[in-house]
Amino acid sequence: MPPTLPPPAAPVIPPLDRERPAPFDALFNPHTVALIGATDRAGSVGHALWANLSDPASTRLLYAVNPERSEIEGYPCFANIASVPKPVDLAVIATPARTVPGVVGECARAGVRAAVIISAGFRETGAAGAALEQRILDAARGSSMRIIGPNCLGVMRPSSGLNATFAASMARPGRLGFISQSGALCTAILDWSQREMVGFSAFVSIGSMLDAGWGDLIHYLGDDPQTRSIILYMESIGDARTFLSAAREIALTKPIIVLKPGRTEAAAKAAASHTGALTGQDDVLDAAFRRCGVLRVNTIAELFYLAEALDKQPRPRGPRLTVVTNAGGPAVLAADATLSEGGQLAALSKETLSALDEFLPPHWSHQNPVDILGDADAGRFAKAADLAAKDPSTDGLLVILAPQALTDPATVAEQMTPFAHLPGKPVIASWMGGQSVERGEAILNRAGIPVYAYPDSAARVFQLMWRYSANLRALYQTPQALEAEVPDGTPSAQARGAARDLVEWVRASGRTLLTEAESKSLLEAYGIPTVRTVVARDAEEAVRAAEEIGYPVVVKLHSETVTHKTDVGGVRLNLSGAEEVRRAFEGILASVAEKAGREHFQGVTVQPMVRLEGYELILGSTIDPQFGPVLLFGSGGQLVEVYKDQVVGLPPLNTTLAHLLMERTRIYTALGGVRGRRPVDVAALERLLVQFSYLVVELGEIREIDINPLMASPDGLLALDARVILHPREVTELPRPAIRPYPAQYAGPWRLNDGTEVLIRPIRPEDEPAMVRFHHMLSDRSVYQRYFHFAGLSQRISHDRLVRICFNDYDREIALVVETAGAERLIIAVGRLTKARLANEAELAFLIADEYQGRGLGSELGRRLVEVGRREKLERVTLEVLADNSQMLNLAKDLGFKLSAPFGGVVHGVLEMK
């Protein structure tokens, strides 16, 4: 039965007051819900929704809206949302698709905070449905209402009893936040979760993601104290930049695990037809997930197995697994699963093996897996597990039990419970069997030890845990310092300016293909070494160029239209004299005229014949429809498509990310030196990849670029050939990178009041060592005034904390550091603008080393941060200052902040941006 409802009153349009829930709080914790399309017709979606929303134990108000009904099951039904007597936090819409835009408009005018559109018949049906979606957006424009759907199952918040879905059952309360694009999969997982006793903090079907998307919900669940892990079933990524921004931040504290189908072409087409959206190339999606710390799994079982394991157990510190078992066969399965996934079996120390020898039967395995034999009792299990867990080589422990006559699964499980919380060492179990092991499984689950039916599944879960942990650790290693900003007037700045001028001139001329010589000039502008290339318009000019360069030489087609020179006979190698150069010129001209047309020949280029002992690599970039520019690196040369040893990544890179990209290729092993060959300078190659990534993000007019081959030898790196294709000049909205690049536009020099020269610039990941030195320069008083509490030095300079400070997502946080000139380059101040999650505003704060206070730095840093806020188009900037911090209060007034009266010893300031 629905809760008792108050009698109807005159229509009220409520104001958008601050006492009512914010949009996503209104979605998950509404005080008042209206079901639009409610009905008492059995078997209908509207009736199923009404039944699920009608929780007698709930204190929230529920209203039925349907112009064709006066009452539903004895309760009043209102003609429209404006007639509802109380302000509505959440509207659940289940009306025909054609009516939804009008209904959404009524909700917006009535001040509804959030809406869930259950109705189908939109983008997934074609152009007419997509047009309906646009009308919905138009109807909601100007309001703060957020929308889930359309074409979705709805939303559940089990802890509060909210069931705004038409599913047959309610999810159990728990700590998993689940978001799915497939409503049908939601219902199947609900059934499974009831049987497996899996609970959820939130259960969300998001449908077509017309408004609220992955990023919004990841941020909300990331802040939600009820949610420990976030799991996603994703068919399309939607706004890639928002997803990556949210995932990069939240994955540091809460695991995000995604099941993304579409690895095969047929599956990708099915997903696209289902959601009406592009699914994205699968290798690009993998790169994106890896870049933001999200772990991708392949099955629904893995999705929940891993979420459970990461919730209950610590992340492993390494890949080495130790297996303790009473049966050899299951242990072999676990070992195979471990090694096939790239994991390792721990090599137990001599001390551990000797200790095991003291109490195990003579015929135990004497190695890992530790087979303690089929007659093992609970005591033998406990002793073996204790020694295995304590071994320094063990990063994780898997205990396998196969039911045998002398083994009681429940008693063994009781003996395992002391190992449930080992610091940094996850413990997982596989209790094989059926009814005979159920009690033991329940004991392990209550203790916080994940238990699986099959040992190979358990071993794979450990490897997924390690992969997640290792990826996060690698992503946030401090990279090598490189200059991200190029000061005006320097040769580098002038070269990059010339590169941009060249690109703009080529586009303006109507061309999209750069010649090889033009392409190499772009690379040189970004510090990428290229082979000398001279353009010759006739044979004699080619000869003169060859003699100047020195024989032997290479002669190639120079064309503004032909992309692949070898396809038209446009390359001649190892020419050792003038006559050979003349013949090459004439031969290329004749071949191009025959195969493509004389108009495609604009001459040749002459280059030295490079003979380097090394490896041919490829480095390139293309445009992904969802993620924008993506990078490609791997084995190159003429057989690049045969070897297929290439990986993709997202720009921009730092040296750590460049190294991780290279490590994923097979050629990387060879670069380190094999079979007596000298190694390539991998650090130099990392820096080259970083510079190339800057080129790609700064010259957004580039549609495709590849360097093939990029010769990597012990003697250096050299781009032997390059190809660049631009977007046509008709394309005015250029693809943007999925990850915002370094905002170098906010960097600039300044002088302190005493004349000291400094550079004020955005922070970089490479700044972590300098930030450690900065914190050594701070007094307790300065720290207290910034953080409102005393924070010890060791806490402030821990890597985990500095990762959050130095690895900025520039879409939501921009920190400016003040750096002294000279060789040492000390950071002496840091200011920060941190954007609010669901409002177009940011909080300002800064901290100045004591020695440099009182020199005008606070005023300049504050002024620049406010200017950053204006250029980022914020509506307001806020700050909080201790009431006794008079210097900061005076500065806030000078910057134009309106300050509140002190509350709890803190003054709140607001600056409305004009």
Salt bridges, closest charged atoms under 4 A:
ASP40 OD1 - ARG69 NE 3.33
GLU73 OE2 - HIS47 NE2 3.12
ASP89 OD1 - ARG20 NE 3.36
GLU133 OE1 - ARG123 NE 3.04
ASP138 OD1 - ARG141 NH1 2.83
GLU196 OE2 - ARG195 NE 3.52
ASP211 OD2 - ARG146 NE 2.95
ASP216 OD2 - ARG146 NH2 3.00
ASP223 OD2 - ARG837 NH1 2.24
ASP224 OD2 - ARG157 NH1 2.94
GLU235 OE1 - HIS274 ND1 2.82
GLU249 OE1 - HIS219 NE2 3.09
GLU249 OE1 - ARG812 NE 3.37
GLU249 OE2 - ARG837 NH2 2.43
GLU265 OE2 - LYS269 NZ 3.55
ASP282 OD2 - ARG263 NH1 3.14
ASP282 OD1 - ARG296 NH2 2.70
ASP286 OD2 - ARG263 NH1 3.40
ASP286 OD1 - ARG296 NH1 2.80
GLU302 OE2 - ARG460 NE 2.13
GLU308 OE2 - LYS312 NZ 2.78
ASP311 OD2 - ARG175 NH2 3.06
ASP311 OD1 - ARG228 NE 3.57
GLU341 OE1 - ARG460 NH1 2.49
GLU341 OE1 - ARG467 NH2 3.34
ASP357 OD1 - HIS366 ND1 3.19
ASP375 OD1 - ARG380 NH1 2.65
ASP386 OD2 - LYS390 NZ 3.21
ASP395 OD2 - ARG320 NE 2.82
GLU483 OE2 - ARG825 NH1 2.72
GLU485 OE2 - ARG764 NH1 2.83
GLU504 OE2 - ARG500 NH1 3.76
GLU516 OE2 - LYS520 NZ 2.74
GLU516 OE2 - LYS556 NZ 3.27
GLU516 OE1 - LYS565 NZ 3.53
GLU518 OE2 - ARG511 NH2 2.97
GLU540 OE2 - ARG582 NE 2.74
GLU548 OE2 - ARG532 NH2 2.70
GLU560 OE1 - ARG511 NE 3.69
GLU579 OE1 - ARG582 NH1 3.44
GLU599 OE2 - HIS600 NE2 3.51
GLU663 OE2 - HIS659 NE2 3.26
GLU686 OE2 - HIS659 ND1 2.60
GLU698 OE2 - ARG496 NH1 3.30
GLU701 OE2 - ARG500 NH1 2.76
GLU704 OE1 - ARG723 NH2 3.60
ASP706 OD2 - ARG723 NH2 2.89
ASP715 OD1 - ARG678 NH2 3.29
ASP721 OD2 - LYS556 NZ 3.63
ASP721 OD1 - LYS565 NZ 3.45
GLU730 OE2 - ARG729 NE 3.90
ASP754 OD2 - ARG855 NH1 2.63
GLU757 OE2 - ARG751 NH2 2.92
ASP767 OD1 - ARG761 NH2 2.77
GLU768 OE2 - HIS799 ND1 2.87
ASP811 OD2 - ARG241 NE 2.73
ASP811 OD1 - ARG740 NH1 3.92
GLU813 OE2 - ARG832 NH1 3.13
GLU819 OE2 - ARG761 NH2 2.95
GLU841 OE1 - ARG876 NH1 2.97
GLU860 OE2 - ARG863 NH2 2.68
GLU860 OE2 - ARG864 NE 2.76
GLU872 OE2 - ARG740 NH2 2.77
GLU872 OE1 - LYS835 NZ 3.51
GLU875 OE1 - ARG876 NH2 3.80
GLU880 OE2 - HIS908 ND1 3.87
GLU912 OE2 - ARG876 NE 3.44
